[in-house]
Amino acid sequence: MWPLWPLAALLALSQALPFEQKGFWDFTLDDGLPMLNDEEASGADTTSGIPDLDSLPPTYSAMCPFGCHCHLRVVQCSDLGLKAVPKEISPDTTLLDLQNNDISEIRKDDFKGLQHLYALVLVNNKISKIHKKAFSPLRKLQKLYISKNHLVEIPPNLPSSLVELRIHDNRIRKVPKGVFSGLRNMNCIEMGGNPLENSGFEPGAFDGLKLNYLRISEAKLTGIPKDLPETLNELHLDHNKIQAIELEDLLRYSKLYRLGLSHNQIRMVENGSLSFLPTLRELHLDNNKLSRVPAGLPDLKLLQVVYLHTNNITKVGVNDFCPVGFGVKRAYYNGISLFSNPVPYWEVQPATFRCVTDRLAIQFGNYKK
């Protein structure tokens, strides 16, 4: 019997930003499955669909591919220089880790018989081709991590059971209509690090999805896509080339509580554009080219965190953050960052931050050209 140390090796599923998997799970020991840290939180229902291990057949302890570590229905075959998916994988396997290998193709029968597989890790291979029926046997698959490969398209015929798809750092330029058809359980997609432009999303590409979390960072977006799922709670579009937030850009996303737009080229946030986000709690606009605090922040009654550091803001008005009067704001700020802006912070009136929980929550700093 292999000791528990092989499971520790699964702690680092992806070493490249923006996604960093902080922890993995033991399907036989955990009652719930932690998905992401607070910085990457997806809002997914991580306890739904956990495999019922009592209903599984006995463990096929004698079945373990050569060189792999097999323990508690976890098959770890990472860092072995594999050219293909190994054979003789136990049919009761729930987690298959094939990261950091040299696999270039996923063939039709590579996962045949793995009807209990819950998580499949294919990160950091050389995969450029996936057979259209390769995932057909995986009727219980919920986690598919296929980042850092050579894919030019999103794999077709993904399992309808899928909840989480990590496909960042590939070569995908287009998201066609219907590619996510039938994925009613999907609530988290990470697809940053692909050369996606706004024109790469066909109208209706996300039809039918009820996502909570979507990240399209480090792409080539010049504006906020207007046809994303309206169910989103978190939208991360950092490290793109977005230049402005126009009036109706956020009209569809009224359920957002976290919006990430850091490291873009945003110069202007049009008046009224933030009014469509009544439940927003965090707004990340740092590392842009804003010359003023965005209008409309005082009207966001639940807003608690605003990142505005490293912009070109030269003035902070007394009513830029807090509403006039008392009892209007339902949640006080616990984080406002304004450092690395050319604003003379000694001129900012104390009353500007009258709706902040603690003075330590305000981050000023000297501006350096």
Number of C-alpha atoms within 10 A of each C-alpha: 8 9 9 11 9 16 18 11 13 19 14 14 22 22 12 15 12 20 20 16 17 15 16 17 18 17 20 14 9 11 11 14 17 16 21 18 12 8 8 18 15 25 17 20 15 16 13 12 14 15 17 10 14 8 7 12 10 11 14 14 13 10 13 19 17 11 13 18 19 26 19 19 23 23 22 24 24 22 16 15 14 18 14 16 21 16 14 11 22 21 20 21 23 24 23 21 21 27 28 21 21 19 21 19 17 19 16 15 15 19 21 15 15 22 18 23 24 23 22 19 23 26 26 26 23 19 24 16 16 18 16 14 17 20 24 18 19 23 17 20 26 23 21 21 21 25 28 25 21 18 23 16 18 19 18 16 18 23 22 19 19 23 23 24 20 22 26 29 27 24 19 21 20 19 19 16 14 16 18 23 16 17 19 15 21 24 23 25 20 23 24 29 25 22 19 22 17 16 13 16 19 14 15 16 20 21 17 16 21 18 26 23 25 22 23 23 28 23 23 20 23 17 19 20 14 16 16 21 20 19 17 25 23 24 22 19 25 25 23 25 21 21 19 20 19 17 15 15 18 19 15 17 24 18 17 24 19 22 21 19 26 24 22 23 20 24 17 18 19 16 13 15 18 24 19 19 22 17 18 24 19 20 21 21 26 24 22 25 21 24 17 19 21 19 18 18 20 18 19 23 19 20 26 20 19 21 20 27 23 21 25 20 20 14 17 18 13 16 16 17 25 24 20 13 7 9 8 14 18 12 16 18 25 17 19 22 20 24 22 21 26 19 22 15 17 8 10 14 13 10 12 16 21 19 20 20 15 13 13 11 15 18 15 18 16 13 15 8 6
